[in-house]
Amino acid sequence: MNDIGTLLSLAGTHWMMTHLELMETIGLVRALGNSYRLAASEPGSSAIYGRFTLDFFRTIVACLVR
């Protein structure tokens, strides 16, 4: 394979990874928006949803640190 073919295949891989990361970020923002919407809909449930969101992010950070 020539140099241009190699560069194009690497660029395609880079764009694919960027797209996947962007879609995962959008999914995370949607999940947070739904959690906030549910917490705001009922006065008593805000503590439950807030606690769930905090535990979720604590788990994510713990997995990333390892």
Secondary structure by P-SEA (a helix, b strand, c coil): ccaaaaaaaaaaaaaaaaaaaaaaaaaaaaaaaaaaaaaaacccaaaaaaaaaaaaaaaaaaaaac
